[in-house]
């Protein structure tokens, strides 16, 4: 038996419509499907009592994220921003062609810029972290070259 595919990455959110708007209008994801589960067996799977969960699957560039909103039990407040050296998922990274334009656009949709994270090593390049409306770190990278390649890695290094 083998793993067949990566299915999705889940992000817990406090306000599902607000989060969906941010990821669709701000980051260019497309709504793929919605899901509502309550009670068993979901409570057992998620290790939470009396689950009432609404979720939306969003897709972009072959990456699927699941926005999860818990009606019950209520969503817990995160430490924001979550430290980058905390174990587990640290951030979502996106390549952009105009960092300043994207910062303005995402700020209008509820993103909070982390100004101390901002770097601009060369003209026309740069990176900065923003927090989505729920505190998830999103890295925006402006760099030359193929946006499908990892930042800082030459195309022939694979």
Backbone torsions as a table, in degrees:
resi	resn	phi	psi	omega
1	UNK	NA	140.8	-177.7
2	UNK	-134.4	155.5	173.1
3	UNK	-66.1	131.6	-175.4
4	UNK	-87.1	-41.4	-175.6
5	UNK	-171.2	159.2	168.6
6	UNK	-75.8	128.5	-177.7
7	UNK	-88.4	-57.5	-176.5
8	UNK	-169.2	169.5	172.4
9	UNK	-118.1	128.4	-176.9
10	UNK	-97.8	137.3	176.2
11	UNK	-127.0	121.9	177.6
12	UNK	-79.7	132.6	-177.0
13	UNK	-130.1	153.1	180.0
14	UNK	-84.6	-32.5	-175.4
15	UNK	-133.9	103.3	-173.5
16	UNK	-62.3	-47.5	179.1
17	UNK	-61.0	-40.5	179.5
18	UNK	-63.2	-45.9	-179.3
19	UNK	-64.9	-43.0	179.5
20	UNK	-61.8	-41.9	178.4
21	UNK	-60.7	-43.6	-179.6
22	UNK	-61.1	-47.7	-176.5
23	UNK	-74.0	-33.1	179.8
24	UNK	-80.5	-57.3	-176.9
25	UNK	-74.5	-36.6	-176.0
26	UNK	-85.1	-42.8	-173.3
27	UNK	-109.4	-1.4	173.0
28	UNK	81.2	16.8	174.4
29	UNK	-75.3	158.3	176.6
30	UNK	-118.4	139.3	177.8
31	UNK	-67.1	129.3	-178.7
32	UNK	-107.7	-42.4	-177.3
33	UNK	-164.6	164.3	175.8
34	UNK	-126.8	158.2	-175.7
35	UNK	-147.5	140.8	172.1
36	UNK	-133.9	125.3	176.5
37	UNK	-131.2	148.1	178.6
38	UNK	-148.6	146.2	176.3
39	UNK	70.2	-152.2	-178.5
40	UNK	-85.1	149.9	4.3
41	UNK	-87.3	1.5	-177.6
42	UNK	-61.8	-38.8	178.6
43	UNK	-58.7	-42.0	179.4
44	UNK	-66.7	-47.3	-179.0
45	UNK	-58.3	-45.2	-175.2
46	UNK	-85.7	-6.0	-179.6
47	UNK	57.8	43.1	177.8
48	UNK	-133.9	147.8	179.8
49	UNK	-83.4	140.6	172.1
50	UNK	49.1	54.0	-177.4
51	UNK	-65.9	135.4	167.0
52	UNK	-135.7	103.3	-170.0
53	UNK	-124.3	131.5	172.0
54	UNK	-113.2	133.9	-177.8
55	UNK	-137.9	154.4	175.9
56	UNK	-131.8	132.7	174.8
57	UNK	-96.8	129.9	179.3
58	UNK	-122.5	146.8	-175.4
59	UNK	-131.8	137.8	172.5
60	UNK	-154.2	131.3	175.5
61	UNK	51.6	36.7	179.3
62	UNK	79.6	1.9	178.3
63	UNK	-103.0	124.9	179.3
64	UNK	-108.5	128.3	172.3
65	UNK	-115.5	150.2	177.4
66	UNK	-116.2	117.9	174.0
67	UNK	-88.7	121.4	-176.2
68	UNK	-111.6	125.4	175.4
69	UNK	-119.8	117.9	179.9
70	UNK	-91.8	113.0	170.2
71	UNK	-71.9	-39.4	175.4
72	UNK	-148.6	140.9	-15.6
73	UNK	-64.8	158.8	-173.7
74	UNK	-62.1	153.7	-179.8
75	UNK	-69.1	135.5	178.9
76	UNK	-85.9	147.1	176.6
77	UNK	-76.0	130.6	178.9
78	UNK	-84.7	165.2	166.6
79	UNK	-77.0	120.5	-176.3
80	UNK	-125.4	133.1	-7.6
81	UNK	-76.4	146.5	177.8
82	UNK	-66.5	130.3	-178.6
83	UNK	-60.0	142.1	-179.0
84	UNK	-66.6	-20.4	-179.8
85	UNK	-97.9	12.0	173.4
86	UNK	-78.4	139.3	-179.9
87	UNK	-60.0	149.1	177.4
88	UNK	102.5	-169.6	-178.0
89	UNK	-58.8	127.1	-178.2
90	UNK	-103.7	-36.1	-176.0
91	UNK	-170.3	167.7	171.4
92	UNK	-113.2	132.8	-177.4
93	UNK	-115.9	136.6	-179.7
94	UNK	-132.2	139.1	173.1
95	UNK	-85.7	140.6	179.4
96	UNK	-130.5	157.7	177.8
97	UNK	-97.2	-18.3	178.7
98	UNK	-144.1	97.3	-174.6
99	UNK	-58.7	-46.1	-177.7
100	UNK	-62.9	-42.8	179.2
101	UNK	-62.7	-43.4	-179.9
102	UNK	-66.8	-38.5	177.8
103	UNK	-61.2	-43.6	178.1
104	UNK	-62.0	-46.2	-177.3
105	UNK	-64.5	-45.9	-177.7
106	UNK	-70.9	-33.8	176.3
107	UNK	-61.3	-38.4	178.0
108	UNK	-65.4	-21.9	179.2
109	UNK	-98.8	9.7	174.4
110	UNK	107.2	2.1	177.7
111	UNK	-72.1	147.6	174.0
112	UNK	-114.2	121.5	-179.4
113	UNK	-77.3	136.5	173.4
114	UNK	-97.1	90.0	-170.9
115	UNK	-61.6	-28.7	-179.5
116	UNK	-71.1	-13.4	180.0
117	UNK	-87.0	-9.3	-170.8
118	UNK	-70.7	131.0	173.2
119	UNK	-131.4	151.4	175.8
120	UNK	-146.7	78.2	-173.5
121	UNK	-67.0	-28.3	-178.8
122	UNK	-144.7	154.5	176.3
123	UNK	-54.8	136.0	179.2
124	UNK	79.0	6.6	177.1
125	UNK	-127.9	161.7	176.2
126	UNK	167.1	169.5	177.6
127	UNK	-154.2	151.6	177.7
128	UNK	-159.4	152.3	173.7
129	UNK	-100.6	141.3	169.4
130	UNK	-123.6	160.3	172.5
131	UNK	-105.7	133.1	173.9
132	UNK	-69.3	175.3	-177.2
133	UNK	-58.6	-15.7	179.2
134	UNK	-107.1	5.6	175.7
135	UNK	94.8	4.9	176.9
136	UNK	-75.3	130.8	178.8
137	UNK	-72.7	134.6	175.0
138	UNK	-128.2	123.7	179.2
139	UNK	-94.3	129.1	175.1
140	UNK	-109.3	125.3	-175.8
141	UNK	-123.6	124.7	172.5
142	UNK	-109.0	118.5	-177.7
143	UNK	-153.4	152.3	176.7
144	UNK	-72.5	165.8	175.5
145	UNK	96.6	-172.8	-176.8
146	UNK	-68.2	117.5	-178.4
147	UNK	-67.2	-10.7	177.6
148	UNK	-84.8	-11.5	178.8
149	UNK	-87.2	149.9	176.1
150	UNK	-61.4	142.3	178.4
151	UNK	-58.4	136.8	176.6
152	UNK	80.3	1.5	-179.0
153	UNK	-111.8	123.5	178.8
154	UNK	-65.4	147.1	-178.2
155	UNK	-59.9	-30.3	-178.5
156	UNK	-89.2	7.3	-178.0
157	UNK	-85.3	1.6	-176.0
158	UNK	-89.2	NA	NA
